[in-house]
């Protein structure tokens, strides 16, 4: 799903590190680096909400979506 296609029914989470996020990020996205999210997903995510995960190359967001869906979270990968 591309960034332009998503509907404003969830929160966008950018999985890049802080420096990359500062240089390049999607508008209105929340920065939670991949490792931080994956080790603490219960603190950041709510199973009743929808999340769109993004990273510049798509690898981290794809992997995170697979794992988090397995745990019952409503997540989807988006690309620019």
DSSP file (Angstrom, degrees, kcal/mol; ACC not computed):
  #  RESIDUE AA STRUCTURE BP1 BP2  ACC     N-H-->O    O-->H-N    N-H-->O    O-->H-N    TCO  KAPPA ALPHA  PHI   PSI    X-CA   Y-CA   Z-CA
    1    1 A X              0   0    0      0, 0.0    78,-2.1     0, 0.0     2,-0.2   0.000 360.0 360.0 360.0 133.5    0.0    0.0    0.0
    2    2 A X  B >>  -a   79   0A   0     76,-0.2     3,-1.1    78,-0.1     4,-1.0  -0.534 360.0-114.2 -89.4 158.6    1.4    3.4   -0.9
    3    3 A X  T 34 S+     0   0    0     76,-3.4     3,-0.5     1,-0.3    77,-0.1   0.857 116.8  55.2 -56.1 -38.5    1.4    6.4    1.4
    4    4 A X  T 34 S+     0   0    0     75,-0.2    -1,-0.3     1,-0.2    76,-0.1   0.766 107.1  51.3 -68.7 -24.6   -0.9    8.2   -0.9
    5    5 A X  T <4 S+     0   0    0     -3,-1.1    -1,-0.2     2,-0.1    -2,-0.2   0.658  83.1 105.0 -88.3 -17.8   -3.5    5.4   -0.8
    6    6 A X     <  -     0   0    0     -4,-1.0     2,-0.3    -3,-0.5    72,-0.0  -0.309  66.5-130.3 -70.2 149.8   -3.8    4.9    2.9
    7    7 A X        -     0   0    0      1,-0.1     2,-3.3     2,-0.0     3,-0.3  -0.753  25.7-108.9 -98.0 147.1   -7.0    6.2    4.6
    8    8 A X  S    S+     0   0    0     -2,-0.3    -1,-0.1     1,-0.2     3,-0.0  -0.264  87.2 108.9 -75.4  59.3   -6.7    8.4    7.7
    9    9 A X  S    S+     0   0    0     -2,-3.3    41,-0.4     2,-0.0     2,-0.3   0.140  75.5  30.0-120.2  18.7   -8.0    5.7   10.0
   10   10 A X  S    S-     0   0    0     -3,-0.3     2,-0.4    39,-0.1    41,-0.2  -0.958  84.0 -86.0-161.9 177.9   -4.8    4.8   11.8
   11   11 A X  E     -b   51   0B   0     39,-2.2    41,-3.1    -2,-0.3     2,-0.5  -0.791  32.6-135.7 -99.5 136.6   -1.5    6.0   13.1
   12   12 A X  E     -b   52   0B   0     16,-0.5    18,-2.7    -2,-0.4     2,-0.5  -0.798  18.8-166.9 -92.0 127.5    1.7    6.1   10.9
   13   13 A X  E     -bc  53  30B   0     39,-3.2    41,-2.5    -2,-0.5     2,-0.6  -0.970   8.8-152.6-117.6 121.5    4.8    4.8   12.6
   14   14 A X  E     -bc  54  31B   0     16,-2.9    18,-2.0    -2,-0.5    41,-0.2  -0.831   3.9-163.2 -92.4 122.9    8.2    5.4   11.0
   15   15 A X        +     0   0    0     39,-3.2    19,-2.3    -2,-0.6    20,-0.2   0.341  49.1 114.9 -92.1   5.4   10.6    2.7   12.0
   16   16 A X  S    S-     0   0    0     38,-0.3    -2,-0.1    17,-0.2    38,-0.0  -0.269  75.5 -92.5 -72.8 161.9   13.8    4.5   11.0
   17   17 A X     >  -     0   0    0     16,-0.1     4,-2.6     1,-0.1     5,-0.2  -0.249  45.3 -98.7 -67.3 166.1   16.5    5.5   13.5
   18   18 A X  H  > S+     0   0    0      1,-0.2     4,-2.2     2,-0.2     5,-0.2   0.869 120.9  50.1 -58.5 -42.4   16.2    9.1   14.9
   19   19 A X  H  > S+     0   0    0      2,-0.2     4,-1.7     1,-0.2    -1,-0.2   0.935 113.1  45.0 -65.9 -46.6   18.8   10.6   12.5
   20   20 A X  H  > S+     0   0    0      1,-0.2     4,-2.7     2,-0.2    -1,-0.2   0.897 112.0  53.6 -63.5 -39.6   17.2    9.1    9.4
   21   21 A X  H  < S+     0   0    0     -4,-2.6    -1,-0.2     1,-0.2    -2,-0.2   0.906 107.3  50.9 -61.1 -42.1   13.8   10.2   10.6
   22   22 A X  H  < S+     0   0    0     -4,-2.2    -1,-0.2     1,-0.2    -2,-0.2   0.864 115.9  42.1 -64.9 -35.1   15.0   13.8   11.1
   23   23 A X  H  < S+     0   0    0     -4,-1.7     2,-0.3     1,-0.3    -2,-0.2   0.858 132.7   8.3 -78.7 -36.4   16.4   13.9    7.6
   24   24 A X  S  < S+     0   0    0     -4,-2.7     2,-0.3    -5,-0.2    -1,-0.3  -0.912  75.6 139.9-152.6 114.9   13.5   12.1    5.8
   25   25 A X        -     0   0    0     -2,-0.3     2,-0.2    -3,-0.2     3,-0.1  -0.983  49.8 -95.9-151.3 163.0   10.1   11.1    7.2
   26   26 A X    >   -     0   0    0     -2,-0.3     3,-1.4     1,-0.1   -12,-0.1  -0.563  52.3 -96.7 -77.5 143.3    6.5   10.9    6.2
   27   27 A X  T 3  S+     0   0    0      1,-0.2    -1,-0.1    -2,-0.2     3,-0.1  -0.297 106.4  11.4 -58.1 142.8    4.3   13.9    7.3
   28   28 A X  T 3  S+     0   0    0      1,-0.2   -16,-0.5    -3,-0.1     2,-0.3   0.694  95.5 141.0  62.7  22.4    2.4   13.3   10.5
   29   29 A X    <   -     0   0    0     -3,-1.4     2,-0.5   -18,-0.1    -1,-0.2  -0.675  48.9-132.9 -95.9 152.4    4.3   10.1   11.3
   30   30 A X  E     -c   13   0B   0    -18,-2.7   -16,-2.9    -2,-0.3     2,-0.7  -0.868  20.7-132.2 -99.5 132.1    5.5    9.1   14.8
   31   31 A X  E     +c   14   0B   0     -2,-0.5     2,-0.4   -18,-0.2   -16,-0.2  -0.785  38.7 154.5 -92.4 114.1    9.1    7.9   15.0
   32   32 A X        -     0   0    0    -18,-2.0     5,-0.1    -2,-0.7   -15,-0.1  -0.894  42.5-128.5-131.8 103.7    9.6    4.6   16.9
   33   33 A X     >  -     0   0    0     -2,-0.4     4,-2.5     1,-0.1     5,-0.2  -0.153  23.7-111.3 -53.6 147.1   12.8    2.9   15.7
   34   34 A X  H  > S+     0   0    0    -19,-2.3     4,-2.9     1,-0.2     5,-0.2   0.883 114.6  46.2 -47.8 -55.0   12.4   -0.7   14.7
   35   35 A X  H  > S+     0   0    0      1,-0.2     4,-2.0     2,-0.2    -1,-0.2   0.901 112.8  50.7 -60.2 -41.7   14.3   -2.3   17.6
   36   36 A X  H  > S+     0   0    0      1,-0.2     4,-1.0     2,-0.2    -1,-0.2   0.915 113.9  44.6 -63.0 -43.7   12.6   -0.1   20.2
   37   37 A X  H  < S+     0   0    0     -4,-2.5     3,-0.4     1,-0.2     4,-0.4   0.932 113.0  49.7 -66.6 -45.6    9.2   -1.0   18.9
   38   38 A X  H  < S+     0   0    0     -4,-2.9     3,-0.3     1,-0.2    -1,-0.2   0.819 114.5  43.9 -68.8 -30.0    9.8   -4.7   18.5
   39   39 A X  H  < S+     0   0    0     -4,-2.0    -1,-0.2    -5,-0.2    -2,-0.2   0.671 129.8  26.7 -84.2 -16.9   11.3   -5.0   22.1
   40   40 A X  S >X S+     0   0    0     -4,-1.0     3,-1.6    -3,-0.4     4,-1.2  -0.018  73.5 134.4-134.1  30.7    8.5   -2.9   23.6
   41   41 A X  H 3> S+     0   0    0     -4,-0.4     4,-2.7    -3,-0.3     3,-0.1   0.806  71.1  60.5 -59.0 -31.1    5.5   -3.3   21.3
   42   42 A X  H 34 S+     0   0    0      1,-0.2    -1,-0.3     2,-0.2    -2,-0.1   0.801 105.4  49.5 -66.8 -26.7    3.1   -3.8   24.2
   43   43 A X  H <4 S+     0   0    0     -3,-1.6    -1,-0.2    -6,-0.1    -2,-0.2   0.806 120.5  34.0 -77.5 -30.9    4.0   -0.3   25.5
   44   44 A X  H  < S+     0   0    0     -4,-1.2     2,-0.3    -7,-0.2    -2,-0.2   0.747 110.6  61.0 -98.7 -27.3    3.5    1.4   22.1
   45   45 A X     <  -     0   0    0     -4,-2.7     2,-0.4    -5,-0.2     5,-0.0  -0.759  55.8-157.1-113.4 151.6    0.6   -0.4   20.4
   46   46 A X    >   -     0   0    0     -2,-0.3     3,-1.9    28,-0.1    28,-0.3  -0.990  18.3-140.7-122.7 129.0   -3.0   -1.1   21.2
   47   47 A X  T 3  S+     0   0    0     -2,-0.4    27,-0.1     1,-0.3    -1,-0.1   0.657 101.5  61.3 -65.5 -14.1   -4.8   -4.0   19.7
   48   48 A X  T 3  S+     0   0    0     25,-0.1    -1,-0.3     2,-0.1     2,-0.3   0.453  98.0  70.1 -90.0  -1.5   -7.9   -1.9   19.2
   49   49 A X  S <  S-     0   0    0     -3,-1.9    25,-0.6   -39,-0.0     2,-0.4  -0.761  77.6-123.1-115.4 161.2   -6.2    0.6   16.9
   50   50 A X  E     - d   0  74B   0    -41,-0.4   -39,-2.2    -2,-0.3     2,-0.4  -0.839  25.8-168.0-103.7 141.1   -4.8    0.5   13.4
   51   51 A X  E     -bd  11  75B   0     23,-2.4    25,-1.7    -2,-0.4     2,-0.5  -0.980  14.5-153.0-131.2 141.2   -1.2    1.2   12.6
   52   52 A X  E     -bd  12  76B   0    -41,-3.1   -39,-3.2    -2,-0.4     2,-0.4  -0.968  19.0-153.1-111.3 121.4    0.6    1.9    9.3
   53   53 A X  E     +bd  13  77B   0     23,-2.9    25,-2.6    -2,-0.5     2,-0.4  -0.792  16.2 179.6-102.4 138.3    4.3    1.0    9.5
   54   54 A X  E     +b   14   0B   0    -41,-2.5   -39,-3.2    -2,-0.4     2,-0.3  -0.986  13.5 166.0-137.9 142.3    6.9    2.6    7.3
   55   55 A X        -     0   0    0     23,-0.5    25,-0.2    -2,-0.4   -30,-0.0  -0.962  45.1-109.9-147.6 159.2   10.6    2.5    6.7
   56   56 A X  S    S+     0   0    0     -2,-0.3    24,-0.2     1,-0.2    -1,-0.1   0.882 115.5  28.0 -58.7 -46.3   12.6    3.9    3.8
   57   57 A X  S    S-     0   0    0     -3,-0.1    -1,-0.2    22,-0.1    22,-0.0   0.630 101.2-126.6 -93.6 -15.2   13.6    0.6    2.1
   58   58 A X  S  > S+     0   0    0     20,-0.1     4,-1.7     1,-0.0     5,-0.2   0.302  81.2 104.9  91.4 -10.4   10.6   -1.4    3.3
   59   59 A X  H  > S+     0   0    0      2,-0.2     4,-2.2     1,-0.2     5,-0.2   0.946  81.7  42.6 -71.0 -49.0   12.5   -4.3    4.9
   60   60 A X  H  > S+     0   0    0      1,-0.2     4,-2.6     2,-0.2     5,-0.2   0.909 115.4  49.4 -65.9 -41.6   12.0   -3.4    8.5
   61   61 A X  H  > S+     0   0    0      2,-0.2     4,-2.3     1,-0.2    -1,-0.2   0.895 110.3  51.1 -67.2 -38.0    8.3   -2.5    8.1
   62   62 A X  H  X S+     0   0    0     -4,-1.7     4,-2.0     2,-0.2    -1,-0.2   0.937 113.5  44.4 -62.4 -46.9    7.6   -5.7    6.2
   63   63 A X  H  X S+     0   0    0     -4,-2.2     4,-2.1     1,-0.2    -2,-0.2   0.912 113.2  51.0 -64.9 -43.0    9.2   -7.8    9.0
   64   64 A X  H  X S+     0   0    0     -4,-2.6     4,-3.0     1,-0.2     5,-0.3   0.897 108.5  52.1 -62.8 -41.1    7.5   -5.8   11.7
   65   65 A X  H  X S+     0   0    0     -4,-2.3     4,-2.5     1,-0.2     5,-0.3   0.926 109.0  50.2 -61.8 -44.9    4.1   -6.3   10.1
   66   66 A X  H  X S+     0   0    0     -4,-2.0     4,-1.5     1,-0.2    -2,-0.2   0.928 116.0  41.6 -59.3 -46.0    4.6  -10.0    9.9
   67   67 A X  H  X S+     0   0    0     -4,-2.1     4,-1.3     2,-0.2    -2,-0.2   0.940 116.3  46.8 -68.6 -48.2    5.5  -10.3   13.5
   68   68 A X  H  <>S+     0   0    0     -4,-3.0     5,-2.5     1,-0.2    -2,-0.2   0.844 109.2  54.1 -68.6 -33.6    3.0   -7.9   14.9
   69   69 A X  H ><5S+     0   0    0     -4,-2.5     3,-1.8    -5,-0.3    -1,-0.2   0.905 104.3  56.5 -63.5 -39.7    0.1   -9.4   12.9
   70   70 A X  H 3<5S+     0   0    0     -4,-1.5    -1,-0.2     1,-0.3    -2,-0.2   0.866 106.3  50.7 -57.6 -36.8    1.1  -12.8   14.4
   71   71 A X  T 3<5S-     0   0    0     -4,-1.3    -1,-0.3     2,-0.0    -2,-0.2   0.376 127.4 -99.8 -85.1   4.3    0.6  -11.2   17.9
   72   72 A X  T < 5S+     0   0    0     -3,-1.8     2,-0.3     1,-0.3    -3,-0.2   0.643  72.6 143.1  93.6  15.6   -2.8   -9.9   16.9
   73   73 A X      < -     0   0    0     -5,-2.5     2,-1.3    -8,-0.1    -1,-0.3  -0.646  54.5-123.7 -91.1 148.5   -2.1   -6.3   16.1
   74   74 A X  E     +d   50   0B   0    -25,-0.6   -23,-2.4   -28,-0.3     2,-0.3  -0.720  55.8 147.9 -90.5  88.5   -3.9   -4.4   13.3
   75   75 A X  E     -d   51   0B   0     -2,-1.3     2,-0.3   -25,-0.2   -23,-0.2  -0.906  25.7-176.0-128.0 151.5   -0.9   -3.3   11.2
   76   76 A X  E     -d   52   0B   0    -25,-1.7   -23,-2.9    -2,-0.3     2,-0.3  -0.995  25.4-120.9-145.6 144.8   -0.2   -2.7    7.6
   77   77 A X  E     -d   53   0B   0     -2,-0.3     2,-0.3   -25,-0.2   -23,-0.2  -0.664  28.0-170.1 -85.4 139.9    3.0   -1.7    5.7
   78   78 A X        -     0   0    0    -25,-2.6   -23,-0.5    -2,-0.3     2,-0.3  -0.944   4.5-160.7-125.6 154.3    3.0    1.4    3.6
   79   79 A X  B      a    2   0A   0    -78,-2.1   -76,-3.4    -2,-0.3   -75,-0.2  -0.876 360.0 360.0-126.7 160.7    5.5    2.7    1.2
   80   80 A X              0   0    0     -2,-0.3   -78,-0.1   -78,-0.2   -76,-0.1   0.483 360.0 360.0 -79.3 360.0    6.1    6.2   -0.2
